[in-house]
Structures are given as structure tokens and as C-alpha cells.
Amino acid sequence: MGLRQFLIDTWGWLNFKPVFADPSTSNPNRRAFPSAYATWVPDDDVRRLAAYTTLAAYDGNQAGELAEVRDGPEARERREYGDPASFIEAITSDVLGDEQRIVVAGAEDEDDSPDAEEARAVQDDLLTWAEDEQLPMRLLQAERKAVGLGDAVYRLSWEPDKRRPVVRVMDPGFYFPVLGDDDGEFPVRVHFAWELPADPRRGLKDRLRRITYELGPIRPATTSSADRYGRPQRTWAGSEDEPQLVQGDAADEAGTIWRQYAWNDEPSSVTCYLTDATWLLEDLERTSDVDNLPMDKATYAQRSDGEVLNGLDLVIDFVPVIHLPNTVPAAGEHWGTASLAKVLQILDELAASDTDAARASATTGIPILSVSGLQDGRASLQVEPGTVFKLADGGRMDVVNTAPQLAQLLATVDTLRDRAAVNLRLPAVALGTHDPAQMPSGYALKISLGPLDKLVAAMRLARRHKYQLLLRFVQRLFIAGQHPDWVGRAVHPASLVFGAYTPTDRMGVLEEVDTAFAARLISLETALRMLAEGGWPIEDIPAEIERIQARAFDQAAALADATGDADAVREYLGLEPADPDNPPVPILTGPSAQRPEPPVPPAAETGANDAGQQQ
């Protein structure tokens, strides 16, 4: 007798559900997850797509509908009151914090060097781009998918009409990277694929759309055209004997084409190609998967500027796709883990307890009565308000009290919810179910938030490099799109900084910063950054520094005493240079430079002497 297959992989935490891992095959149920078994879906992605569907069902209070496929109609009677969604939203808000700021390295420096000026200009332009692209909303969309499903995906593209990069949040179920042994987290070929339903009114059949980004050797220039049937396509620019190169490219003796990108020091022979094609499902063979589709049966899309998206050279040497895992992937893995992964069994028990409590509440609100000795001899009766029972001698009425059982079920529900919160590392204070006033001290409150601090730190670690990469790609697309403001600029290191996620003691932060700054242990920039992170409403640190210095007359006087340079003092106060036609005000320096006493008028001296003589 053979043993049941014991499968351990990234989604092994779902093996406890028979609908996800059939006891005989360890594969997801085909009736429950039909989209995961589409002919074009690779076998390696079946469990991943089924896991996304299962997690989305929990998030949408539809786990009972999913279980109905195997357990029958009784599974629909389970009560689901939104606990999974509540946990997901709480973790998402904690990861994002109360604000998100774009910080460019060097933009907060006080000097007026060209590098600092350019860094400040880059930061201002990135902030403007984030406002135009509604980046906070995109962050919320992506982070909720990452927390709920384990993965999220950003797709960047240059839009000629908008003259800026556009960021889109993609469902991870549409994301199919071609992962090789050495590709790691940066695959050189990425697909986004999903099915389009039939539209009989428009005469459209079931279709498959696939968007592909691929890094490859630079080829000669191509141009948009149409075939003999009028379908859009791309053809070589120039002739076959003398192919035309993209402006700025150069070919060596071996025929390799090289291109100098503005963000690289050395020329590169690699570029990224974009293809956006659609197929009829009836034209796909059983042996075709998302990475091996018949290109001769594809219909290609066109960009807003008329360019046909069939191997379009994007003039960039990177794939503009950011995969955002919810957790730091295990060694050799590409995918993240959903936050609810380890507590799904508790959520099932919670739903079962809620269902039992709902049934028990019916018997508590409308109790069961046992009546004997009725004069009319009825075997059963309907009890309504105001009903009068006429009992014979020896008759009696008993009430079945189910209130204790209901109280025990509700206590079980609270216990399971607390157990899930503990395993998720979400303290009751963070969920808003505990009164902070009952904490003995602020230090006790801080200790209780310790598990949440570690959770958020680990999740932000998984995101830090990804958002740095996203901002780097945005700058490169601005440069590649030849935006007038970005011509001649370099790509600057930029980070997305998340704000505080727990209530902070502003006065405690102020006292700490004031002590450190007065002792000259931190700079003004660091002090203001600490205040901003502690909840103080400081939006622009460099601008705040300028406003502070414009009124810091004591520090300006100290600067004058130290340097004797009037121009440096005016620059410190943010004033314009002095008019050369007006003589500068003398600055007295040194300890002996005291203001002289005003001379006593002679008349006053005479009066004083006369008064002394009279006395």
C-alpha cells in the first residue's frame, strides 16, 4: 500500500483543505478552480492560482461557496462575518503607516552645490509625478493584494500622450514570469495573461490576451505597418541588405548593435521588447502554454501614438515590472506568503463557532417550551405573545434555557479571534479592541506593541528595495522619454519612506530630540526627520530648515562672531546679497567688542556737580 503524497511547497499551508489538495492526488479540485486548469496555464502555476482564489474567497466572505464544491450545499450555511478582511486591512494600514514620503538622497543637504540642487529638483519632480499618478491610491491597491494574496505586481510604461511614466497595479494571478535557474527575482521574460469572455452582442468570441516584456539583443529599427488583411504588424525599416539602426545605435564588426543608455557608464547590447497580443481560445492547441503560443494566429494591439505592439523596442535595458512579495521569500523562491496563511484553520473554526452561535441564538430568542396537561389535548401548539395556556390539574410548562450554551459559544468565538490575532502578531491595542487607558503606563503599551513592531519591520524589509527599484525605473523612463525637465539628469537614489503606524508620544519625541540637538549630538536635519517620523506635521524638511534659519537671529549673531562674514550671515538668514552701493554695517567680533556707553551731555554733568556742591 503506497503512502499519500506529502507535498511541501510555498503553498503547503493550504494542504489541510480537501478542496485545495485532493487526498488522492494532492492537486486542487478541478471543479473548484477551473481557471487554474486552463489549457494555456503552465502546470507549475496551478497551485499558485488556486491559492489566490482560496485567499480571495476568505477575504470576500465566500469560503463557504468554495467549500460547497466538495462538501455539498450544507457548506453554504456557514457564517462569515468579515474577520479575514478586518485582519487584512489592519495589517495593510500598519505597513503603509499614516503617510508615505519620497526622499531623494542629498535633497536635504544644506549646501548649494549642483548635485544638491539637482537632487532637490529630482525630488520635487518625483513628488509631482506621484501626485499626478495618484501614487498613494496605487500603493493601497497593491499592498492590499500583497497582504491578502502574498504577492502584488506593478507595471510601468511610458505614455507619450501624458508625457510621464504610468504605473499600474496588476493582479498577481495574471503574472507569469519565466523563471530560469539564474534569473532569481529579476526574470528576463515576463508575461501578463488573462482570458476575455465572449461578447455575443459585439460578435466577439472567448479570447486570451497576453502582454510580454522580454530582454534581448538590440535589433535594427522597425516601423508600424499592416499585412495584406489589414492587421497591424511591424516590419524592418530600410532594406534587408541595409537595415536601418535606431538613432544613436552603432554596430561593430561582428554585427552586434550597441546602445549607450544615459544611466549607464558603458554601452549595452540589450534592450526590452514589448508585445501585446490577443488569441481566440479556439485557436490554441492543447500543447500550448502561456510561454508558447502560436504567434501567426495573434492579433496585435496599438499604442496611443500608433505604434504596433509586436516586439516594440522600448529603448530601455530593464523589464519595467516590479514584483512585490508580502514577505521575504525563502532562499531560491520567487513568491511571497499571505499574512493569513498560518491562521486559515483558526478562521475555519471561527466561522464554525459563529454558525453554531447563530443557531443557538434562535433557540434563546424563541425558547423551546414543553407543555403537558392541556385541557384541549393538543399535541403541539404555536406560541405567540399573549398566548394563554389552560392546563388541567397536574399540568405543567417547562422552558428549555439555551442561554448558557450561547454564552459559552460566544466566549469560544472571542477566544478564537484572540488566538488568530496573537498568531498574526496583531495586539488588541492595534486592532482597537482594547482600551489603551487600561494600560498601566506608556512603557507597558509600547511593550504590548512589540510583536507588531517586528511584523511591520520584516514586511517593510521585503518592500524597501522594491520601491527603490520602482522610483529608479520612473527616473529612467523620464529620461528615455526625453522629457524636457529630465534631459541631462542622472538617476538619483530615491526611497519611499513609510510613516508611523502606532500612536506616538509627541511630547516624548520632542523632549528626546530637544535634548540631543541641544547637546549637539544630532544635526537639524536629523532632528526634523525624527519629529516628522514621530507625528509632527513637517511635510518638507529643507523648506522647514529655511524657515527656521530665517528667524534664527541668535545663531546668525553667533555665525557673525565666528566668521565676521556679513555675506555668510545674510545667506544663512535667506536674505539677498547686500547692495554694493550701500556701505556694510560693521560687525564687531571678539570678547572685547562691547557696545560703548553713550556719552553724558555736558549740561547733565554740570547739573550733577552743582547738586553735589549744594549738598
C-alpha positions in Angstrom: 0.0 0.0 0.0 1.5 3.3 -1.1 1.6 6.4 1.2 -0.3 9.6 0.3 1.9 12.1 -1.4 3.3 14.6 1.1 3.8 17.9 -0.8 5.8 20.8 0.7 6.0 24.0 -1.3 5.2 27.7 -1.0 1.5 26.9 -0.7 1.7 23.9 1.5 -0.1 25.7 4.3 -3.3 25.1 2.3 -3.0 21.4 2.1 -5.4 20.9 5.0 -8.3 21.9 2.8 -9.5 18.9 0.7 -10.8 21.3 -2.0 -7.2 22.6 -2.5 -5.3 19.3 -2.1 -7.3 16.3 -3.0 -6.4 13.4 -0.7 -5.8 11.1 -3.7 -3.8 13.4 -6.0 -2.7 16.4 -3.8 -3.9 18.6 -6.6 -6.6 21.3 -6.4 -10.1 20.4 -7.3 -10.8 21.0 -10.9 -14.4 22.0 -10.4 -13.5 24.5 -7.7 -10.6 26.1 -9.7 -11.4 25.8 -13.4 -9.3 28.8 -14.4 -6.2 27.3 -12.8 -6.6 24.4 -15.3 -6.9 26.4 -18.4 -5.0 24.9 -21.3 -2.6 27.8 -21.5 -1.7 27.8 -17.8 1.6 26.1 -17.0 1.4 23.1 -14.6 3.8 24.8 -12.2 1.3 27.7 -11.7 -1.8 25.6 -10.9 -1.4 25.5 -7.1 -0.4 29.2 -7.1 -3.6 30.3 -8.9 -5.7 28.0 -6.8 -4.2 29.5 -3.6 -5.0 33.1 -4.8 -8.6 32.0 -5.4 -8.9 30.4 -2.0 -7.5 33.5 -0.2 -9.8 35.8 -2.2 -12.7 33.7 -1.1 -11.8 34.2 2.6 -11.4 37.9 2.0 -14.8 38.2 0.4 -16.7 36.0 2.9 -17.1 33.4 0.2 -15.2 30.5 1.7 -18.4 28.6 2.2 -19.2 28.9 -1.5 -15.8 27.4 -2.3 -16.3 24.6 0.1 -19.7 23.8 -1.4 -18.0 22.2 -4.4 -16.8 19.3 -2.3 -18.8 19.4 0.9 -22.3 20.0 -0.6 -24.9 22.6 -0.1 -24.6 22.5 3.7 -21.3 24.4 3.4 -23.2 27.5 2.4 -24.8 27.7 5.8 -21.6 28.8 7.5 -21.5 32.3 8.9 -18.7 34.5 7.8 -18.6 37.9 9.4 -15.6 39.6 7.8 -12.8 38.7 10.2 -10.3 37.9 7.5 -10.9 41.2 5.7 -10.6 43.0 9.0 -7.2 41.4 9.7 -6.0 42.2 6.1 -7.0 45.8 6.3 -5.4 46.3 9.7 -2.0 44.8 8.5 -2.2 46.8 5.3 -2.7 50.1 7.2 0.1 49.3 9.6 2.6 48.5 6.8 1.8 51.7 4.9 1.8 53.9 8.0 -0.1 57.2 8.3 1.8 58.7 5.4 4.3 57.9 2.6 7.1 60.2 1.5 9.5 60.1 -1.4 13.1 61.0 -0.3 15.9 61.5 -2.7 19.5 61.1 -1.4 21.1 64.6 -1.0 17.9 66.6 -1.3 18.0 67.6 2.4 21.6 68.8 2.4 22.1 72.5 3.2 24.8 73.2 0.6 24.1 74.8 -2.7 26.2 72.5 -4.8 25.0 71.5 -8.2 24.5 67.9 -7.0 22.3 69.0 -4.1 20.3 71.4 -6.4 19.7 68.5 -8.8 18.7 66.1 -6.1 16.1 68.7 -4.8 14.8 69.1 -8.3 14.5 65.4 -8.8 12.7 65.0 -5.5 10.2 67.8 -6.4 9.6 66.2 -9.9 9.0 62.8 -8.3 6.6 64.3 -5.8 4.7 66.0 -8.7 4.7 62.7 -10.6 3.3 60.8 -7.6 0.5 63.4 -7.2 -0.4 63.1 -10.9 -0.3 59.3 -10.8 -2.3 59.1 -7.5 0.5 57.0 -6.1 -0.9 56.7 -2.6 -4.0 55.0 -4.0 -1.9 52.7 -6.2 0.1 51.8 -3.1 -3.0 50.9 -1.2 -4.3 48.8 -4.1 -1.0 46.9 -4.4 -0.4 46.5 -0.7 -3.8 45.0 0.0 -3.2 42.4 -2.7 0.3 41.7 -1.3 -1.1 41.2 2.3 -4.2 39.3 1.2 -2.7 37.1 -1.6 1.0 37.1 -0.8 2.1 38.9 -4.0 1.4 42.2 -5.9 2.8 43.4 -9.2 3.5 46.9 -10.5 3.8 47.5 -14.3 5.4 50.7 -15.6 5.1 52.2 -19.0 5.9 55.5 -20.8 2.7 57.2 -22.1 3.5 59.6 -24.9 0.2 61.5 -24.5 0.7 62.1 -20.8 4.4 62.7 -21.1 5.1 60.7 -18.0 5.5 57.2 -16.8 2.3 55.5 -15.8 2.1 52.9 -13.0 -0.5 50.1 -13.0 -1.3 47.6 -10.3 -1.7 44.1 -11.8 -3.4 41.1 -10.2 -0.8 38.5 -9.3 -3.0 35.9 -10.9 -2.2 37.5 -14.3 1.6 37.4 -13.7 3.6 34.6 -15.3 7.3 35.2 -15.1 9.6 32.8 -17.0 12.0 31.8 -14.2 15.3 30.3 -15.1 17.9 28.8 -12.8 19.9 32.0 -12.7 17.1 34.6 -13.1 16.2 34.9 -9.4 13.9 37.8 -8.7 14.6 39.6 -12.0 13.4 37.4 -14.9 14.3 38.4 -18.4 10.9 37.4 -19.8 7.6 38.2 -18.1 4.0 37.6 -19.3 0.7 39.1 -18.1 -2.1 36.9 -19.4 -5.9 36.6 -18.8 -9.0 35.4 -20.6 -11.5 37.8 -22.1 -15.1 36.5 -22.0 -17.2 36.2 -25.2 -19.4 39.2 -26.1 -22.2 37.9 -28.5 -23.6 41.4 -29.0 -20.3 42.6 -30.4 -19.6 39.3 -32.2 -16.5 38.5 -30.0 -15.6 35.0 -29.0 -13.6 33.8 -25.9 -10.1 35.3 -26.2 -6.8 35.3 -24.4 -4.7 38.5 -24.0 -1.0 38.4 -23.3 1.4 41.3 -22.6 5.0 40.3 -22.8 8.2 42.1 -21.8 11.4 40.4 -22.9 15.1 41.4 -22.7 17.0 40.6 -25.8 19.8 41.7 -28.2 19.3 45.0 -29.9 17.9 44.6 -33.4 17.7 47.0 -36.4 14.9 49.5 -36.3 11.3 48.5 -37.2 8.2 50.5 -38.1 4.5 50.0 -37.8 2.6 48.7 -40.8 -0.3 46.4 -41.8 -0.4 43.0 -43.5 -2.5 42.2 -46.6 -5.5 41.6 -44.4 -5.2 45.0 -42.7 -3.9 43.6 -39.4 -1.3 45.7 -37.6 2.3 44.4 -37.7 5.9 45.6 -37.6 8.3 45.5 -40.5 12.0 46.3 -40.8 12.9 49.9 -41.5 15.1 50.2 -44.6 16.0 47.2 -46.7 17.1 43.7 -45.8 20.6 44.4 -47.3 21.0 47.7 -45.5 19.0 47.6 -42.2 18.3 50.9 -40.6 19.5 51.4 -37.0 17.8 53.3 -34.2 19.3 56.8 -33.9 22.3 56.6 -31.6 23.0 52.9 -32.1 26.2 51.5 -33.5 27.2 48.1 -34.9 30.6 46.5 -34.5 32.4 44.2 -37.0 30.7 41.1 -35.6 27.2 42.7 -36.3 26.4 43.3 -32.6 24.4 46.5 -32.1 25.4 48.6 -29.1 23.5 51.4 -27.4 24.6 54.0 -24.8 21.9 54.5 -22.2 22.0 57.7 -20.2 22.0 55.9 -16.9 24.9 53.5 -17.7 28.6 54.2 -17.9 29.3 51.6 -20.6 27.3 50.8 -23.8 24.9 47.9 -23.7 23.7 45.4 -26.4 20.4 44.6 -24.6 17.0 46.2 -24.9 13.5 45.4 -23.7 10.8 44.5 -26.2 7.0 44.8 -25.6 4.4 42.6 -27.3 0.6 42.9 -26.6 -1.4 40.3 -28.5 -4.7 38.5 -28.4 -5.7 35.0 -29.4 -9.0 33.2 -29.9 -9.2 30.3 -27.4 -10.4 28.0 -30.1 -7.1 28.7 -32.0 -4.9 27.5 -29.1 -3.7 24.0 -29.1 -3.7 21.7 -26.1 0.1 21.7 -26.0 0.4 25.5 -25.9 1.1 27.3 -22.7 1.4 31.0 -21.9 5.1 31.0 -23.0 4.5 29.0 -26.2 1.6 30.4 -28.2 1.1 30.4 -32.0 2.2 33.9 -33.0 0.8 33.5 -36.5 -2.7 33.5 -35.1 -2.2 36.6 -32.9 -3.8 40.0 -33.3 -1.5 42.8 -32.0 -2.6 45.9 -30.2 -1.6 49.5 -30.9 -0.3 52.2 -28.5 -1.9 55.6 -28.2 0.7 57.1 -30.6 0.0 54.4 -33.3 2.9 52.1 -32.6 2.1 48.4 -33.1 3.0 46.4 -30.0 4.7 43.5 -31.6 8.3 43.4 -30.4 8.4 47.2 -29.9 11.8 48.4 -28.8 11.2 50.4 -25.6 14.8 51.8 -25.7 15.4 50.6 -22.1 17.6 47.8 -20.8 15.3 46.6 -18.0 11.9 45.0 -17.6 9.6 47.7 -16.2 7.8 45.2 -13.9 8.1 45.2 -10.1 7.1 42.0 -8.2 6.2 42.9 -4.6 6.2 39.9 -2.2 4.4 40.2 1.1 7.3 38.5 2.9 10.9 38.0 2.3 10.9 34.9 0.0 12.7 31.8 1.1 16.1 31.1 -0.5 15.6 30.1 -4.1 11.9 31.2 -4.1 10.2 33.9 -6.0 6.8 34.2 -4.3 5.7 35.7 -1.0 3.3 34.4 1.7 -0.1 35.8 2.5 -0.5 37.2 6.0 -3.4 34.9 6.8 -1.6 31.8 5.6 -0.9 30.4 9.0 -4.3 31.1 10.6 -6.7 29.8 8.0 -7.6 26.8 10.2 -8.4 29.2 13.0 -10.6 31.2 10.7 -12.4 28.0 9.7 -13.0 27.2 13.4 -14.1 30.8 13.9 -16.7 30.5 11.1 -18.0 27.2 12.6 -18.3 28.8 16.0 -20.2 31.8 14.6 -22.5 29.4 12.8 -23.2 27.4 16.0 -23.8 30.7 17.9 -26.2 31.9 15.3 -28.2 28.7 15.6 -28.1 28.7 19.4 -29.3 32.3 19.4 -32.5 31.2 17.6 -33.5 28.9 20.4 -32.5 31.5 23.0 -34.6 34.3 21.5 -37.6 31.9 20.8 -37.2 29.3 23.6 -38.5 25.8 23.4 -41.5 25.1 25.6 -42.7 21.8 27.0 -46.3 21.9 28.0 -48.3 18.9 29.5 -51.9 18.6 30.7 -53.5 21.0 28.2 -57.3 21.0 28.5 -57.9 20.9 24.8 -55.5 17.9 24.4 -53.5 19.4 21.5 -50.2 17.6 20.8 -48.4 20.7 19.5 -49.1 24.4 19.5 -47.8 27.7 18.2 -46.6 30.1 20.9 -47.1 33.9 20.3 -47.0 36.9 22.6 -50.2 37.0 24.8 -50.8 33.2 24.4 -52.8 31.8 27.4 -52.5 28.1 28.3 -55.3 26.4 30.1 -53.9 23.4 32.0 -55.7 20.7 33.7 -55.0 19.5 37.2 -51.3 18.3 37.4 -50.4 20.1 34.1 -47.0 21.9 33.8 -44.9 24.0 31.5 -41.1 23.8 31.2 -38.7 26.1 29.3 -35.5 24.8 27.7 -32.9 27.5 28.6 -30.1 27.6 26.0 -28.6 30.9 27.1 -25.6 29.2 28.9 -24.7 27.3 25.8 -24.9 30.6 23.7 -22.7 32.4 26.2 -20.1 29.6 26.0 -20.2 29.7 22.2 -19.7 33.5 22.2 -16.7 33.1 24.6 -15.3 30.5 22.2 -15.6 33.0 19.3 -13.7 35.6 21.3 -11.0 33.1 22.2 -10.5 32.1 18.6 -10.4 35.7 17.4 -7.8 36.5 20.1 -5.8 33.3 19.1 -5.8 34.4 15.4 -4.7 37.9 16.4 -1.8 36.5 18.5 -0.6 34.3 15.7 -0.9 37.2 13.3 1.1 39.4 15.8 -1.7 41.9 16.0 -2.1 43.1 19.6 -5.6 44.0 20.7 -4.5 47.7 21.0 -3.6 47.7 17.3 -6.9 46.2 16.4 -8.8 48.8 18.5 -10.4 46.1 20.7 -8.5 47.1 23.9 -8.8 50.3 25.8 -5.4 52.0 25.9 -6.4 53.8 29.1 -6.3 50.4 30.9 -2.6 50.2 30.3 -0.6 50.9 33.5 1.9 53.1 31.6 3.1 54.1 28.2 6.0 51.8 28.5 3.6 48.9 29.0 1.7 50.0 25.9 5.0 50.0 23.9 5.9 46.5 25.2 2.5 45.2 24.1 3.1 46.5 20.6 6.5 44.7 20.3 5.2 41.8 18.2 3.6 44.3 15.8 6.9 46.2 15.5 8.7 43.1 14.5 6.0 42.2 12.0 6.0 45.6 10.3 9.8 45.7 10.3 10.0 42.4 8.5 7.3 43.3 5.9 8.9 46.7 5.2 12.2 45.0 4.7 10.7 42.9 1.9 9.4 46.1 0.3 12.3 48.6 0.8 14.4 47.5 -2.2 11.3 47.0 -4.4 10.1 50.6 -4.0 13.7 51.9 -4.5 13.7 50.0 -7.8 10.3 51.4 -8.8 11.5 55.0 -8.3 14.7 54.2 -10.2 12.6 52.9 -13.1 10.4 56.0 -13.0 13.5 58.2 -13.4 14.9 56.1 -16.2 11.6 56.2 -18.1 11.5 60.0 -17.8 15.0 60.1 -19.3 14.2 57.6 -22.0 11.0 59.5 -22.9 13.2 62.6 -23.4 11.1 64.7 -21.1 12.5 68.3 -21.2 13.0 68.6 -17.5 15.0 65.4 -17.3 17.4 65.8 -20.2 21.0 65.7 -18.9 20.0 64.4 -15.4 21.4 61.5 -13.6 19.4 58.8 -11.8 19.4 59.6 -8.1 18.9 57.0 -5.3 15.4 57.5 -4.0 13.4 55.7 -1.3 9.8 55.5 -0.3 9.6 56.2 3.5 6.5 55.0 5.4 5.2 56.9 8.4 4.3 55.8 11.9 1.8 53.1 12.3 1.2 53.3 16.1 0.2 56.2 18.3 3.3 58.2 19.2 4.0 60.4 22.2 4.8 63.7 20.5 5.9 65.4 23.7 8.2 62.5 24.4 9.7 62.7 20.9 10.1 66.4 21.3 11.9 66.1 24.6 14.3 63.4 23.2 15.0 65.5 20.1 15.5 68.7 22.0 18.0 67.1 24.4 20.0 65.5 21.6 20.0 68.6 19.5 21.0 70.9 22.4 23.9 68.6 23.2 25.0 68.8 19.5 24.6 65.0 19.1 22.4 65.3 16.0 22.0 67.8 13.2 19.0 70.0 12.5 18.1 67.7 9.5 18.1 64.6 11.7 16.1 66.4 14.4 13.4 67.4 12.0 13.3 64.0 10.4 12.8 62.4 13.9 10.0 64.9 14.6 8.3 64.1 11.3 8.5 60.3 11.9 7.1 61.0 15.4 3.9 62.5 14.0 4.8 66.2 13.8 3.3 67.9 10.7 6.5 68.5 8.9 6.0 68.0 5.1 9.1 69.5 3.6 12.3 69.3 5.7 14.5 71.5 3.5 11.8 74.2 3.4 11.3 73.9 7.2 15.0 74.4 7.7 14.9 77.6 5.6 12.0 79.0 7.6 13.8 78.2 10.9 17.0 79.8 9.9 15.3 82.9 8.6 14.3 83.7 12.2 17.3 82.3 14.0 18.9 85.7 14.8 20.9 84.3 17.8 22.5 81.7 15.6 23.2 84.4 12.9 24.9 86.5 15.5 27.0 83.6 16.6 27.9 83.0 12.9 28.9 86.6 12.6 31.1 86.4 15.7 32.7 83.2 14.4 33.4 84.3 10.9 33.0 88.1 10.6 31.5 87.5 7.2 28.4 89.6 6.6 27.6 87.8 3.3 27.5 84.4 5.1 25.1 85.8 7.7 22.8 87.1 5.0 22.9 83.8 3.2 22.2 82.0 6.4 19.1 84.2 7.0 17.9 83.7 3.5 18.4 87.3 2.5 19.5 88.7 -0.8 23.2 89.8 -1.1 23.8 93.4 0.2 23.7 96.3 -2.2 27.3 97.2 -3.1 26.3 100.9 -3.2 25.4 100.9 0.4 28.2 100.6 2.9 28.0 97.4 5.0 27.2 97.7 8.7 30.3 97.0 10.7 30.3 93.7 12.6 32.1 93.8 16.0 33.7 90.5 16.9 35.7 89.2 19.8 35.0 89.4 23.6 36.2 93.0 23.9 33.8 94.2 21.3 31.3 95.7 23.7 28.9 98.4 22.9 30.3 101.7 24.3 28.4 103.7 26.9 26.7 106.7 25.5 28.5 110.0 26.4 26.9 112.1 29.1 25.8 115.5 27.9 27.8 118.4 29.4 24.7 120.0 30.8 23.9 117.0 32.7 27.4 116.8 34.2 27.1 120.5 35.3 23.8 119.9 37.0 25.1 116.8 38.8 28.2 118.7 40.1 26.0 121.7 41.2 23.7 119.4 43.1 26.7 117.8 44.8 28.1 121.1 45.9 24.7 122.2 47.3 24.5 119.0 49.4 
